[in-house]
Amino acid sequence: MDKEYFLELEEKTIVYVHFKTEKGYVTEFVVKLLSAFEGEWHEILRYDSGHGCPHKDILNTDGKVTRKIWYDFLDNGQALTMAIKDIKDNFEFYKERYPKWLKEY
């Protein structure tokens, strides 16, 4: 079963959540932090279950992965929960550094 929703953290900052479950287990997921800068939406970071293992992608202003952090000690359900919590708890930090990158690139 697919589930998809958005969480608004503050004006112009949202979390996109999408996951699939099978027999009560999360089989795949993606969680994205999106924020609007200078009138455009930017994907700041993404957690997902691609490549067969949960991980976090830190993205540059071109949307390219600059760093990948693996969470091979978590199953997809645990990683999904952690991803949502991390973004809710730390979105201000992630947002703060991103405009600096916009100026550098």
SULGIBEL-V478887 format. One record per run of one state. SS is the DSSP state (helix for helix, strand for strand, loop for the rest). FROM is the first residue (numbers start at 0). TO is the last residue. Records with the same first field share a line. If there is no record, write none. Layout:
SS=FROM-TO + FROM-TO
//
This chain:
loop=0-0 + 10-11 + 22-23 + 37-38 + 48-48 + 52-53 + 59-63 + 70-74 + 104-104
strand=1-9 + 12-21 + 24-36 + 39-47 + 54-58 + 64-69
helix=49-51 + 75-103
//
